[in-house]
Amino acid sequence: MDCQDLVELVTAYLEDDMDPDARARFETHLGECSGCATYLEQIEQTVHTLGTLPPEELDPALRDRLLDAFREWR
């Protein structure tokens, strides 16, 4: 597994939605690549932080910008 593959599979990994072989390759790569390990930690922290942000505290303009960014992201 390379770094690009790992980035594409982060959501599946965090949601425990990977077959055992893919998960093993993912975790092997994490053990060998400090950049990807740091990336995963950042994503986990982001999910944790945003998960505690009540929706009513999110500025509507920011919400719209985020949704637009994700719609255009490929």
Predicted model as a PDB file, atoms N, CA, C, CB and O in Angstrom, pLDDT in the B-factor column:
MODEL        1                                                                  
ATOM      1  N   MET A   1       0.854  -1.174   0.000  1.00 92.00           N  
ATOM      2  CA  MET A   1       0.000   0.000   0.000  1.00 92.00           C  
ATOM      3  C   MET A   1       0.895   1.232   0.000  1.00 92.00           C  
ATOM      4  CB  MET A   1      -0.969   0.001   1.225  1.00 92.00           C  
ATOM      5  O   MET A   1       1.889   1.290   0.724  1.00 92.00           O  
ATOM      6  N   ASP A   2       0.529   2.224  -0.829  1.00 95.00           N  
ATOM      7  CA  ASP A   2       1.295   3.462  -0.809  1.00 95.00           C  
ATOM      8  C   ASP A   2       0.488   4.543  -0.083  1.00 95.00           C  
ATOM      9  CB  ASP A   2       1.656   3.915  -2.256  1.00 95.00           C  
ATOM     10  O   ASP A   2      -0.638   4.308   0.357  1.00 95.00           O  
ATOM     11  N   CYS A   3       1.089   5.727   0.031  1.00 95.00           N  
ATOM     12  CA  CYS A   3       0.461   6.811   0.792  1.00 95.00           C  
ATOM     13  C   CYS A   3      -0.887   7.229   0.208  1.00 95.00           C  
ATOM     14  CB  CYS A   3       1.387   8.012   0.841  1.00 95.00           C  
ATOM     15  O   CYS A   3      -1.830   7.482   0.958  1.00 95.00           O  
ATOM     16  N   GLN A   4      -0.987   7.304  -1.110  1.00 94.00           N  
ATOM     17  CA  GLN A   4      -2.247   7.694  -1.755  1.00 94.00           C  
ATOM     18  C   GLN A   4      -3.357   6.692  -1.441  1.00 94.00           C  
ATOM     19  CB  GLN A   4      -2.057   7.809  -3.279  1.00 94.00           C  
ATOM     20  O   GLN A   4      -4.492   7.083  -1.166  1.00 94.00           O  
ATOM     21  N   ASP A   5      -3.028   5.407  -1.482  1.00 94.00           N  
ATOM     22  CA  ASP A   5      -4.017   4.373  -1.142  1.00 94.00           C  
ATOM     23  C   ASP A   5      -4.493   4.557   0.298  1.00 94.00           C  
ATOM     24  CB  ASP A   5      -3.416   2.952  -1.334  1.00 94.00           C  
ATOM     25  O   ASP A   5      -5.687   4.465   0.584  1.00 94.00           O  
ATOM     26  N   LEU A   6      -3.548   4.816   1.196  1.00 93.00           N  
ATOM     27  CA  LEU A   6      -3.894   4.979   2.598  1.00 93.00           C  
ATOM     28  C   LEU A   6      -4.855   6.153   2.783  1.00 93.00           C  
ATOM     29  CB  LEU A   6      -2.629   5.185   3.442  1.00 93.00           C  
ATOM     30  O   LEU A   6      -5.868   6.033   3.472  1.00 93.00           O  
ATOM     31  N   VAL A   7      -4.532   7.287   2.163  1.00 94.00           N  
ATOM     32  CA  VAL A   7      -5.387   8.470   2.286  1.00 94.00           C  
ATOM     33  C   VAL A   7      -6.808   8.162   1.815  1.00 94.00           C  
ATOM     34  CB  VAL A   7      -4.804   9.645   1.477  1.00 94.00           C  
ATOM     35  O   VAL A   7      -7.778   8.600   2.434  1.00 94.00           O  
ATOM     36  N   GLU A   8      -6.927   7.423   0.741  1.00 93.00           N  
ATOM     37  CA  GLU A   8      -8.243   7.089   0.202  1.00 93.00           C  
ATOM     38  C   GLU A   8      -9.022   6.129   1.102  1.00 93.00           C  
ATOM     39  CB  GLU A   8      -8.093   6.483  -1.177  1.00 93.00           C  
ATOM     40  O   GLU A   8     -10.247   6.043   1.009  1.00 93.00           O  
ATOM     41  N   LEU A   9      -8.316   5.413   1.968  1.00 95.00           N  
ATOM     42  CA  LEU A   9      -8.976   4.410   2.812  1.00 95.00           C  
ATOM     43  C   LEU A   9      -9.145   4.833   4.270  1.00 95.00           C  
ATOM     44  CB  LEU A   9      -8.200   3.134   2.763  1.00 95.00           C  
ATOM     45  O   LEU A   9      -9.632   4.048   5.085  1.00 95.00           O  
ATOM     46  N   VAL A  10      -8.752   6.052   4.609  1.00 94.00           N  
ATOM     47  CA  VAL A  10      -8.811   6.487   6.010  1.00 94.00           C  
ATOM     48  C   VAL A  10     -10.216   6.381   6.580  1.00 94.00           C  
ATOM     49  CB  VAL A  10      -8.316   7.918   6.137  1.00 94.00           C  
ATOM     50  O   VAL A  10     -10.392   5.889   7.695  1.00 94.00           O  
ATOM     51  N   THR A  11     -11.217   6.832   5.839  1.00 91.00           N  
ATOM     52  CA  THR A  11     -12.585   6.777   6.354  1.00 91.00           C  
ATOM     53  C   THR A  11     -13.010   5.335   6.623  1.00 91.00           C  
ATOM     54  CB  THR A  11     -13.557   7.438   5.365  1.00 91.00           C  
ATOM     55  O   THR A  11     -13.585   5.041   7.670  1.00 91.00           O  
ATOM     56  N   ALA A  12     -12.732   4.451   5.692  1.00 94.00           N  
ATOM     57  CA  ALA A  12     -13.081   3.038   5.892  1.00 94.00           C  
ATOM     58  C   ALA A  12     -12.366   2.479   7.112  1.00 94.00           C  
ATOM     59  CB  ALA A  12     -12.726   2.206   4.644  1.00 94.00           C  
ATOM     60  O   ALA A  12     -12.947   1.710   7.878  1.00 94.00           O  
ATOM     61  N   TYR A  13     -11.108   2.861   7.296  1.00 96.00           N  
ATOM     62  CA  TYR A  13     -10.342   2.387   8.459  1.00 96.00           C  
ATOM     63  C   TYR A  13     -10.971   2.880   9.752  1.00 96.00           C  
ATOM     64  CB  TYR A  13      -8.875   2.856   8.374  1.00 96.00           C  
ATOM     65  O   TYR A  13     -11.182   2.100  10.680  1.00 96.00           O  
ATOM     66  N   LEU A  14     -11.271   4.169   9.816  1.00 93.00           N  
ATOM     67  CA  LEU A  14     -11.833   4.742  11.041  1.00 93.00           C  
ATOM     68  C   LEU A  14     -13.231   4.207  11.338  1.00 93.00           C  
ATOM     69  CB  LEU A  14     -11.877   6.258  10.935  1.00 93.00           C  
ATOM     70  O   LEU A  14     -13.641   4.149  12.497  1.00 93.00           O  
ATOM     71  N   GLU A  15     -13.958   3.820  10.302  1.00 91.00           N  
ATOM     72  CA  GLU A  15     -15.305   3.281  10.490  1.00 91.00           C  
ATOM     73  C   GLU A  15     -15.294   1.762  10.600  1.00 91.00           C  
ATOM     74  CB  GLU A  15     -16.208   3.708   9.343  1.00 91.00           C  
ATOM     75  O   GLU A  15     -16.347   1.125  10.630  1.00 91.00           O  
ATOM     76  N   ASP A  16     -14.098   1.190  10.658  1.00 93.00           N  
ATOM     77  CA  ASP A  16     -13.921  -0.266  10.763  1.00 93.00           C  
ATOM     78  C   ASP A  16     -14.687  -0.989   9.658  1.00 93.00           C  
ATOM     79  CB  ASP A  16     -14.388  -0.770  12.144  1.00 93.00           C  
ATOM     80  O   ASP A  16     -15.408  -1.957   9.896  1.00 93.00           O  
ATOM     81  N   ASP A  17     -14.502  -0.477   8.441  1.00 95.00           N  
ATOM     82  CA  ASP A  17     -15.211  -1.012   7.283  1.00 95.00           C  
ATOM     83  C   ASP A  17     -14.212  -1.482   6.218  1.00 95.00           C  
ATOM     84  CB  ASP A  17     -16.167   0.053   6.696  1.00 95.00           C  
ATOM     85  O   ASP A  17     -14.307  -1.110   5.049  1.00 95.00           O  
ATOM     86  N   MET A  18     -13.253  -2.310   6.652  1.00 96.00           N  
ATOM     87  CA  MET A  18     -12.235  -2.840   5.738  1.00 96.00           C  
ATOM     88  C   MET A  18     -12.131  -4.344   5.943  1.00 96.00           C  
ATOM     89  CB  MET A  18     -10.849  -2.151   5.970  1.00 96.00           C  
ATOM     90  O   MET A  18     -12.316  -4.853   7.049  1.00 96.00           O  
ATOM     91  N   ASP A  19     -11.831  -5.044   4.855  1.00 96.00           N  
ATOM     92  CA  ASP A  19     -11.605  -6.471   5.024  1.00 96.00           C  
ATOM     93  C   ASP A  19     -10.266  -6.659   5.759  1.00 96.00           C  
ATOM     94  CB  ASP A  19     -11.608  -7.216   3.634  1.00 96.00           C  
ATOM     95  O   ASP A  19      -9.413  -5.772   5.723  1.00 96.00           O  
ATOM     96  N   PRO A  20     -10.084  -7.793   6.414  1.00 96.00           N  
ATOM     97  CA  PRO A  20      -8.890  -8.003   7.244  1.00 96.00           C  
ATOM     98  C   PRO A  20      -7.564  -7.834   6.490  1.00 96.00           C  
ATOM     99  CB  PRO A  20      -8.940  -9.380   7.843  1.00 96.00           C  
ATOM    100  O   PRO A  20      -6.595  -7.332   7.060  1.00 96.00           O  
ATOM    101  N   ASP A  21      -7.511  -8.244   5.227  1.00 97.00           N  
ATOM    102  CA  ASP A  21      -6.276  -8.112   4.461  1.00 97.00           C  
ATOM    103  C   ASP A  21      -5.935  -6.645   4.205  1.00 97.00           C  
ATOM    104  CB  ASP A  21      -6.395  -8.863   3.135  1.00 97.00           C  
ATOM    105  O   ASP A  21      -4.788  -6.230   4.378  1.00 97.00           O  
ATOM    106  N   ALA A  22      -6.927  -5.868   3.797  1.00 96.00           N  
ATOM    107  CA  ALA A  22      -6.700  -4.443   3.547  1.00 96.00           C  
ATOM    108  C   ALA A  22      -6.323  -3.728   4.836  1.00 96.00           C  
ATOM    109  CB  ALA A  22      -7.949  -3.796   2.926  1.00 96.00           C  
ATOM    110  O   ALA A  22      -5.452  -2.858   4.836  1.00 96.00           O  
ATOM    111  N   ARG A  23      -6.974  -4.091   5.930  1.00 97.00           N  
ATOM    112  CA  ARG A  23      -6.658  -3.476   7.227  1.00 97.00           C  
ATOM    113  C   ARG A  23      -5.222  -3.791   7.628  1.00 97.00           C  
ATOM    114  CB  ARG A  23      -7.637  -3.968   8.319  1.00 97.00           C  
ATOM    115  O   ARG A  23      -4.518  -2.917   8.135  1.00 97.00           O  
ATOM    116  N   ALA A  24      -4.782  -5.013   7.412  1.00 97.00           N  
ATOM    117  CA  ALA A  24      -3.412  -5.397   7.746  1.00 97.00           C  
ATOM    118  C   ALA A  24      -2.408  -4.599   6.912  1.00 97.00           C  
ATOM    119  CB  ALA A  24      -3.208  -6.907   7.526  1.00 97.00           C  
ATOM    120  O   ALA A  24      -1.398  -4.131   7.436  1.00 97.00           O  
ATOM    121  N   ARG A  25      -2.685  -4.445   5.612  1.00 97.00           N  
ATOM    122  CA  ARG A  25      -1.792  -3.652   4.748  1.00 97.00           C  
ATOM    123  C   ARG A  25      -1.779  -2.193   5.182  1.00 97.00           C  
ATOM    124  CB  ARG A  25      -2.226  -3.759   3.269  1.00 97.00           C  
ATOM    125  O   ARG A  25      -0.727  -1.554   5.190  1.00 97.00           O  
ATOM    126  N   PHE A  26      -2.938  -1.667   5.541  1.00 97.00           N  
ATOM    127  CA  PHE A  26      -3.071  -0.292   6.019  1.00 97.00           C  
ATOM    128  C   PHE A  26      -2.204  -0.102   7.258  1.00 97.00           C  
ATOM    129  CB  PHE A  26      -4.554   0.048   6.330  1.00 97.00           C  
ATOM    130  O   PHE A  26      -1.407   0.834   7.328  1.00 97.00           O  
ATOM    131  N   GLU A  27      -2.362  -0.985   8.229  1.00 97.00           N  
ATOM    132  CA  GLU A  27      -1.622  -0.863   9.487  1.00 97.00           C  
ATOM    133  C   GLU A  27      -0.121  -1.096   9.296  1.00 97.00           C  
ATOM    134  CB  GLU A  27      -2.170  -1.850  10.513  1.00 97.00           C  
ATOM    135  O   GLU A  27       0.692  -0.492   9.996  1.00 97.00           O  
ATOM    136  N   THR A  28       0.247  -1.960   8.361  1.00 97.00           N  
ATOM    137  CA  THR A  28       1.670  -2.157   8.051  1.00 97.00           C  
ATOM    138  C   THR A  28       2.251  -0.855   7.505  1.00 97.00           C  
ATOM    139  CB  THR A  28       1.865  -3.321   7.024  1.00 97.00           C  
ATOM    140  O   THR A  28       3.335  -0.431   7.903  1.00 97.00           O  
ATOM    141  N   HIS A  29       1.522  -0.235   6.596  1.00 97.00           N  
ATOM    142  CA  HIS A  29       2.007   1.030   6.042  1.00 97.00           C  
ATOM    143  C   HIS A  29       2.139   2.082   7.137  1.00 97.00           C  
ATOM    144  CB  HIS A  29       1.062   1.532   4.935  1.00 97.00           C  
ATOM    145  O   HIS A  29       3.122   2.823   7.161  1.00 97.00           O  
ATOM    146  N   LEU A  30       1.171   2.160   8.041  1.00 97.00           N  
ATOM    147  CA  LEU A  30       1.257   3.119   9.145  1.00 97.00           C  
ATOM    148  C   LEU A  30       2.522   2.908   9.968  1.00 97.00           C  
ATOM    149  CB  LEU A  30       0.026   3.005  10.045  1.00 97.00           C  
ATOM    150  O   LEU A  30       3.158   3.867  10.404  1.00 97.00           O  
ATOM    151  N   GLY A  31       2.876   1.660  10.172  1.00 97.00           N  
ATOM    152  CA  GLY A  31       4.065   1.349  10.951  1.00 97.00           C  
ATOM    153  C   GLY A  31       5.360   1.720  10.250  1.00 97.00           C  
ATOM    154  O   GLY A  31       6.397   1.890  10.892  1.00 97.00           O  
ATOM    155  N   GLU A  32       5.295   1.845   8.930  1.00 97.00           N  
ATOM    156  CA  GLU A  32       6.492   2.143   8.142  1.00 97.00           C  
ATOM    157  C   GLU A  32       6.571   3.594   7.687  1.00 97.00           C  
ATOM    158  CB  GLU A  32       6.541   1.248   6.942  1.00 97.00           C  
ATOM    159  O   GLU A  32       7.632   4.037   7.248  1.00 97.00           O  
ATOM    160  N   CYS A  33       5.488   4.337   7.780  1.00 97.00           N  
ATOM    161  CA  CYS A  33       5.438   5.685   7.220  1.00 97.00           C  
ATOM    162  C   CYS A  33       4.980   6.675   8.295  1.00 97.00           C  
ATOM    163  CB  CYS A  33       4.490   5.734   5.989  1.00 97.00           C  
ATOM    164  O   CYS A  33       3.793   6.749   8.613  1.00 97.00           O  
ATOM    165  N   SER A  34       5.909   7.417   8.840  1.00 96.00           N  
ATOM    166  CA  SER A  34       5.559   8.359   9.904  1.00 96.00           C  
ATOM    167  C   SER A  34       4.644   9.473   9.392  1.00 96.00           C  
ATOM    168  CB  SER A  34       6.826   8.965  10.510  1.00 96.00           C  
ATOM    169  O   SER A  34       3.820   9.994  10.144  1.00 96.00           O  
ATOM    170  N   GLY A  35       4.785   9.840   8.112  1.00 96.00           N  
ATOM    171  CA  GLY A  35       3.910  10.869   7.548  1.00 96.00           C  
ATOM    172  C   GLY A  35       2.457  10.441   7.547  1.00 96.00           C  
ATOM    173  O   GLY A  35       1.573  11.225   7.894  1.00 96.00           O  
ATOM    174  N   CYS A  36       2.206   9.204   7.158  1.00 96.00           N  
ATOM    175  CA  CYS A  36       0.829   8.692   7.152  1.00 96.00           C  
ATOM    176  C   CYS A  36       0.309   8.485   8.574  1.00 96.00           C  
ATOM    177  CB  CYS A  36       0.752   7.369   6.369  1.00 96.00           C  
ATOM    178  O   CYS A  36      -0.872   8.704   8.843  1.00 96.00           O  
ATOM    179  N   ALA A  37       1.182   8.069   9.475  1.00 97.00           N  
ATOM    180  CA  ALA A  37       0.767   7.914  10.871  1.00 97.00           C  
ATOM    181  C   ALA A  37       0.350   9.270  11.443  1.00 97.00           C  
ATOM    182  CB  ALA A  37       1.911   7.293  11.721  1.00 97.00           C  
ATOM    183  O   ALA A  37      -0.640   9.365  12.169  1.00 97.00           O  
ATOM    184  N   THR A  38       1.105  10.309  11.117  1.00 95.00           N  
ATOM    185  CA  THR A  38       0.761  11.662  11.564  1.00 95.00           C  
ATOM    186  C   THR A  38      -0.544  12.117  10.923  1.00 95.00           C  
ATOM    187  CB  THR A  38       1.895  12.653  11.229  1.00 95.00           C  
ATOM    188  O   THR A  38      -1.387  12.717  11.590  1.00 95.00           O  
ATOM    189  N   TYR A  39      -0.714  11.839   9.640  1.00 95.00           N  
ATOM    190  CA  TYR A  39      -1.947  12.196   8.931  1.00 95.00           C  
ATOM    191  C   TYR A  39      -3.153  11.541   9.608  1.00 95.00           C  
ATOM    192  CB  TYR A  39      -1.865  11.770   7.440  1.00 95.00           C  
ATOM    193  O   TYR A  39      -4.166  12.198   9.845  1.00 95.00           O  
ATOM    194  N   LEU A  40      -3.044  10.254   9.915  1.00 95.00           N  
ATOM    195  CA  LEU A  40      -4.151   9.557  10.576  1.00 95.00           C  
ATOM    196  C   LEU A  40      -4.456  10.189  11.930  1.00 95.00           C  
ATOM    197  CB  LEU A  40      -3.822   8.064  10.750  1.00 95.00           C  
ATOM    198  O   LEU A  40      -5.623  10.369  12.277  1.00 95.00           O  
ATOM    199  N   GLU A  41      -3.429  10.525  12.695  1.00 95.00           N  
ATOM    200  CA  GLU A  41      -3.638  11.177  13.996  1.00 95.00           C  
ATOM    201  C   GLU A  41      -4.365  12.508  13.825  1.00 95.00           C  
ATOM    202  CB  GLU A  41      -2.290  11.398  14.713  1.00 95.00           C  
ATOM    203  O   GLU A  41      -5.252  12.838  14.612  1.00 95.00           O  
ATOM    204  N   GLN A  42      -3.989  13.277  12.794  1.00 93.00           N  
ATOM    205  CA  GLN A  42      -4.650  14.553  12.538  1.00 93.00           C  
ATOM    206  C   GLN A  42      -6.118  14.357  12.172  1.00 93.00           C  
ATOM    207  CB  GLN A  42      -3.930  15.308  11.423  1.00 93.00           C  
ATOM    208  O   GLN A  42      -6.979  15.105  12.634  1.00 93.00           O  
ATOM    209  N   ILE A  43      -6.399  13.373  11.362  1.00 92.00           N  
ATOM    210  CA  ILE A  43      -7.789  13.097  10.981  1.00 92.00           C  
ATOM    211  C   ILE A  43      -8.592  12.651  12.205  1.00 92.00           C  
ATOM    212  CB  ILE A  43      -7.848  12.013   9.871  1.00 92.00           C  
ATOM    213  O   ILE A  43      -9.721  13.098  12.406  1.00 92.00           O  
ATOM    214  N   GLU A  44      -8.013  11.778  13.013  1.00 93.00           N  
ATOM    215  CA  GLU A  44      -8.708  11.324  14.221  1.00 93.00           C  
ATOM    216  C   GLU A  44      -8.999  12.498  15.151  1.00 93.00           C  
ATOM    217  CB  GLU A  44      -7.873  10.260  14.957  1.00 93.00           C  
ATOM    218  O   GLU A  44     -10.085  12.584  15.723  1.00 93.00           O  
ATOM    219  N   GLN A  45      -8.032  13.402  15.302  1.00 90.00           N  
ATOM    220  CA  GLN A  45      -8.234  14.567  16.162  1.00 90.00           C  
ATOM    221  C   GLN A  45      -9.309  15.487  15.581  1.00 90.00           C  
ATOM    222  CB  GLN A  45      -6.912  15.340  16.343  1.00 90.00           C  
ATOM    223  O   GLN A  45     -10.124  16.035  16.324  1.00 90.00           O  
ATOM    224  N   THR A  46      -9.315  15.654  14.276  1.00 87.00           N  
ATOM    225  CA  THR A  46     -10.327  16.481  13.622  1.00 87.00           C  
ATOM    226  C   THR A  46     -11.721  15.897  13.833  1.00 87.00           C  
ATOM    227  CB  THR A  46     -10.027  16.610  12.119  1.00 87.00           C  
ATOM    228  O   THR A  46     -12.661  16.617  14.170  1.00 87.00           O  
ATOM    229  N   VAL A  47     -11.844  14.601  13.635  1.00 88.00           N  
ATOM    230  CA  VAL A  47     -13.133  13.931  13.841  1.00 88.00           C  
ATOM    231  C   VAL A  47     -13.582  14.088  15.290  1.00 88.00           C  
ATOM    232  CB  VAL A  47     -13.037  12.432  13.468  1.00 88.00           C  
ATOM    233  O   VAL A  47     -14.751  14.368  15.557  1.00 88.00           O  
ATOM    234  N   HIS A  48     -12.663  13.909  16.209  1.00 86.00           N  
ATOM    235  CA  HIS A  48     -12.989  14.042  17.635  1.00 86.00           C  
ATOM    236  C   HIS A  48     -13.436  15.469  17.955  1.00 86.00           C  
ATOM    237  CB  HIS A  48     -11.772  13.657  18.507  1.00 86.00           C  
ATOM    238  O   HIS A  48     -14.433  15.670  18.648  1.00 86.00           O  
ATOM    239  N   THR A  49     -12.700  16.451  17.452  1.00 84.00           N  
ATOM    240  CA  THR A  49     -13.013  17.854  17.736  1.00 84.00           C  
ATOM    241  C   THR A  49     -14.335  18.266  17.103  1.00 84.00           C  
ATOM    242  CB  THR A  49     -11.891  18.763  17.235  1.00 84.00           C  
ATOM    243  O   THR A  49     -15.178  18.873  17.764  1.00 84.00           O  
ATOM    244  N   LEU A  50     -14.519  17.943  15.839  1.00 79.00           N  
ATOM    245  CA  LEU A  50     -15.756  18.332  15.163  1.00 79.00           C  
ATOM    246  C   LEU A  50     -16.944  17.536  15.664  1.00 79.00           C  
ATOM    247  CB  LEU A  50     -15.616  18.155  13.665  1.00 79.00           C  
ATOM    248  O   LEU A  50     -18.080  18.008  15.614  1.00 79.00           O  
ATOM    249  N   GLY A  51     -16.688  16.341  16.143  1.00 78.00           N  
ATOM    250  CA  GLY A  51     -17.763  15.532  16.690  1.00 78.00           C  
ATOM    251  C   GLY A  51     -18.349  16.129  17.949  1.00 78.00           C  
ATOM    252  O   GLY A  51     -19.468  15.797  18.339  1.00 78.00           O  
ATOM    253  N   THR A  52     -17.593  17.015  18.588  1.00 75.00           N  
ATOM    254  CA  THR A  52     -18.080  17.643  19.814  1.00 75.00           C  
ATOM    255  C   THR A  52     -18.599  19.048  19.568  1.00 75.00           C  
ATOM    256  CB  THR A  52     -16.983  17.681  20.851  1.00 75.00           C  
ATOM    257  O   THR A  52     -19.021  19.726  20.504  1.00 75.00           O  
ATOM    258  N   LEU A  53     -18.574  19.489  18.323  1.00 71.00           N  
ATOM    259  CA  LEU A  53     -19.059  20.818  17.974  1.00 71.00           C  
ATOM    260  C   LEU A  53     -20.551  20.742  17.681  1.00 71.00           C  
ATOM    261  CB  LEU A  53     -18.285  21.393  16.756  1.00 71.00           C  
ATOM    262  O   LEU A  53     -20.956  20.134  16.690  1.00 71.00           O  
ATOM    263  N   PRO A  54     -21.378  21.355  18.534  1.00 77.00           N  
ATOM    264  CA  PRO A  54     -22.822  21.323  18.271  1.00 77.00           C  
ATOM    265  C   PRO A  54     -23.125  22.015  16.945  1.00 77.00           C  
ATOM    266  CB  PRO A  54     -23.609  22.001  19.426  1.00 77.00           C  
ATOM    267  O   PRO A  54     -22.558  23.068  16.655  1.00 77.00           O  
ATOM    268  N   PRO A  55     -24.007  21.439  16.142  1.00 73.00           N  
ATOM    269  CA  PRO A  55     -24.315  22.007  14.817  1.00 73.00           C  
ATOM    270  C   PRO A  55     -24.705  23.483  14.859  1.00 73.00           C  
ATOM    271  CB  PRO A  55     -25.433  21.222  14.177  1.00 73.00           C  
ATOM    272  O   PRO A  55     -24.381  24.237  13.942  1.00 73.00           O  
ATOM    273  N   GLU A  56     -25.391  23.892  15.908  1.00 78.00           N  
ATOM    274  CA  GLU A  56     -25.825  25.289  15.977  1.00 78.00           C  
ATOM    275  C   GLU A  56     -24.655  26.252  16.178  1.00 78.00           C  
ATOM    276  CB  GLU A  56     -26.830  25.464  17.105  1.00 78.00           C  
ATOM    277  O   GLU A  56     -24.814  27.457  15.983  1.00 78.00           O  
ATOM    278  N   GLU A  57     -23.478  25.741  16.566  1.00 79.00           N  
ATOM    279  CA  GLU A  57     -22.306  26.593  16.730  1.00 79.00           C  
ATOM    280  C   GLU A  57     -21.509  26.750  15.441  1.00 79.00           C  
ATOM    281  CB  GLU A  57     -21.416  26.036  17.808  1.00 79.00           C  
ATOM    282  O   GLU A  57     -20.582  27.559  15.390  1.00 79.00           O  
ATOM    283  N   LEU A  58     -21.844  26.004  14.414  1.00 80.00           N  
ATOM    284  CA  LEU A  58     -21.145  26.097  13.143  1.00 80.00           C  
ATOM    285  C   LEU A  58     -21.749  27.229  12.320  1.00 80.00           C  
ATOM    286  CB  LEU A  58     -21.215  24.754  12.373  1.00 80.00           C  
ATOM    287  O   LEU A  58     -22.938  27.219  12.001  1.00 80.00           O  
ATOM    288  N   ASP A  59     -20.917  28.195  11.987  1.00 86.00           N  
ATOM    289  CA  ASP A  59     -21.353  29.329  11.197  1.00 86.00           C  
ATOM    290  C   ASP A  59     -21.928  28.833   9.864  1.00 86.00           C  
ATOM    291  CB  ASP A  59     -20.180  30.316  10.963  1.00 86.00           C  
ATOM    292  O   ASP A  59     -21.275  28.052   9.172  1.00 86.00           O  
ATOM    293  N   PRO A  60     -23.120  29.266   9.496  1.00 87.00           N  
ATOM    294  CA  PRO A  60     -23.735  28.787   8.252  1.00 87.00           C  
ATOM    295  C   PRO A  60     -22.863  29.022   7.012  1.00 87.00           C  
ATOM    296  CB  PRO A  60     -25.073  29.466   8.057  1.00 87.00           C  
ATOM    297  O   PRO A  60     -22.843  28.185   6.110  1.00 87.00           O  
ATOM    298  N   ALA A  61     -22.151  30.138   6.957  1.00 91.00           N  
ATOM    299  CA  ALA A  61     -21.285  30.409   5.803  1.00 91.00           C  
ATOM    300  C   ALA A  61     -20.146  29.399   5.745  1.00 91.00           C  
ATOM    301  CB  ALA A  61     -20.721  31.846   5.868  1.00 91.00           C  
ATOM    302  O   ALA A  61     -19.778  28.934   4.666  1.00 91.00           O  
ATOM    303  N   LEU A  62     -19.588  29.060   6.903  1.00 86.00           N  
ATOM    304  CA  LEU A  62     -18.521  28.060   6.948  1.00 86.00           C  
ATOM    305  C   LEU A  62     -19.062  26.697   6.550  1.00 86.00           C  
ATOM    306  CB  LEU A  62     -17.889  27.996   8.351  1.00 86.00           C  
ATOM    307  O   LEU A  62     -18.412  25.958   5.810  1.00 86.00           O  
ATOM    308  N   ARG A  63     -20.235  26.366   7.033  1.00 84.00           N  
ATOM    309  CA  ARG A  63     -20.860  25.096   6.663  1.00 84.00           C  
ATOM    310  C   ARG A  63     -21.011  24.995   5.148  1.00 84.00           C  
ATOM    311  CB  ARG A  63     -22.234  24.948   7.346  1.00 84.00           C  
ATOM    312  O   ARG A  63     -20.688  23.967   4.553  1.00 84.00           O  
ATOM    313  N   ASP A  64     -21.502  26.066   4.530  1.00 89.00           N  
ATOM    314  CA  ASP A  64     -21.684  26.072   3.078  1.00 89.00           C  
ATOM    315  C   ASP A  64     -20.352  25.937   2.348  1.00 89.00           C  
ATOM    316  CB  ASP A  64     -22.390  27.353   2.638  1.00 89.00           C  
ATOM    317  O   ASP A  64     -20.266  25.220   1.351  1.00 89.00           O  
ATOM    318  N   ARG A  65     -19.319  26.612   2.828  1.00 89.00           N  
ATOM    319  CA  ARG A  65     -17.993  26.503   2.201  1.00 89.00           C  
ATOM    320  C   ARG A  65     -17.453  25.080   2.309  1.00 89.00           C  
ATOM    321  CB  ARG A  65     -17.005  27.493   2.851  1.00 89.00           C  
ATOM    322  O   ARG A  65     -16.880  24.559   1.352  1.00 89.00           O  
ATOM    323  N   LEU A  66     -17.632  24.454   3.464  1.00 84.00           N  
ATOM    324  CA  LEU A  66     -17.174  23.075   3.642  1.00 84.00           C  
ATOM    325  C   LEU A  66     -17.922  22.125   2.710  1.00 84.00           C  
ATOM    326  CB  LEU A  66     -17.357  22.635   5.102  1.00 84.00           C  
ATOM    327  O   LEU A  66     -17.313  21.271   2.065  1.00 84.00           O  
ATOM    328  N   LEU A  67     -19.226  22.275   2.643  1.00 85.00           N  
ATOM    329  CA  LEU A  67     -20.013  21.410   1.765  1.00 85.00           C  
ATOM    330  C   LEU A  67     -19.611  21.601   0.304  1.00 85.00           C  
ATOM    331  CB  LEU A  67     -21.512  21.690   1.941  1.00 85.00           C  
ATOM    332  O   LEU A  67     -19.504  20.627  -0.440  1.00 85.00           O  
ATOM    333  N   ASP A  68     -19.390  22.839  -0.107  1.00 85.00           N  
ATOM    334  CA  ASP A  68     -18.939  23.109  -1.482  1.00 85.00           C  
ATOM    335  C   ASP A  68     -17.588  22.458  -1.744  1.00 85.00           C  
ATOM    336  CB  ASP A  68     -18.851  24.628  -1.738  1.00 85.00           C  
ATOM    337  O   ASP A  68     -17.377  21.863  -2.802  1.00 85.00           O  
ATOM    338  N   ALA A  69     -16.679  22.568  -0.792  1.00 83.00           N  
ATOM    339  CA  ALA A  69     -15.340  21.988  -0.958  1.00 83.00           C  
ATOM    340  C   ALA A  69     -15.431  20.475  -1.112  1.00 83.00           C  
ATOM    341  CB  ALA A  69     -14.436  22.348   0.241  1.00 83.00           C  
ATOM    342  O   ALA A  69     -14.736  19.897  -1.948  1.00 83.00           O  
ATOM    343  N   PHE A  70     -16.269  19.834  -0.326  1.00 80.00           N  
ATOM    344  CA  PHE A  70     -16.384  18.375  -0.410  1.00 80.00           C  
ATOM    345  C   PHE A  70     -17.101  17.939  -1.691  1.00 80.00           C  
ATOM    346  CB  PHE A  70     -17.128  17.834   0.817  1.00 80.00           C  
ATOM    347  O   PHE A  70     -16.804  16.873  -2.231  1.00 80.00           O  
ATOM    348  N   ARG A  71     -18.026  18.738  -2.171  1.00 84.00           N  
ATOM    349  CA  ARG A  71     -18.697  18.405  -3.428  1.00 84.00           C  
ATOM    350  C   ARG A  71     -17.720  18.418  -4.594  1.00 84.00           C  
ATOM    351  CB  ARG A  71     -19.842  19.380  -3.696  1.00 84.00           C  
ATOM    352  O   ARG A  71     -17.819  17.598  -5.507  1.00 84.00           O  
ATOM    353  N   GLU A  72     -16.784  19.347  -4.557  1.00 78.00           N  
ATOM    354  CA  GLU A  72     -15.815  19.504  -5.657  1.00 78.00           C  
ATOM    355  C   GLU A  72     -14.600  18.598  -5.504  1.00 78.00           C  
ATOM    356  CB  GLU A  72     -15.356  20.947  -5.742  1.00 78.00           C  
ATOM    357  O   GLU A  72     -13.829  18.440  -6.451  1.00 78.00           O  
ATOM    358  N   TRP A  73     -14.417  18.003  -4.333  1.00 69.00           N  
ATOM    359  CA  TRP A  73     -13.226  17.194  -4.051  1.00 69.00           C  
ATOM    360  C   TRP A  73     -13.317  15.848  -4.762  1.00 69.00           C  
ATOM    361  CB  TRP A  73     -13.056  16.984  -2.530  1.00 69.00           C  
ATOM    362  O   TRP A  73     -14.348  15.177  -4.714  1.00 69.00           O  
ATOM    363  N   ARG A  74     -12.248  15.472  -5.408  1.00 60.00           N  
ATOM    364  CA  ARG A  74     -12.214  14.182  -6.091  1.00 60.00           C  
ATOM    365  C   ARG A  74     -10.883  13.547  -5.842  1.00 60.00           C  
ATOM    366  CB  ARG A  74     -12.475  14.327  -7.604  1.00 60.00           C  
ATOM    367  O   ARG A  74     -10.625  12.444  -6.323  1.00 60.00           O  
TER     368      ARG A  74                                                      
ENDMDL                                                                          
END                                                                             
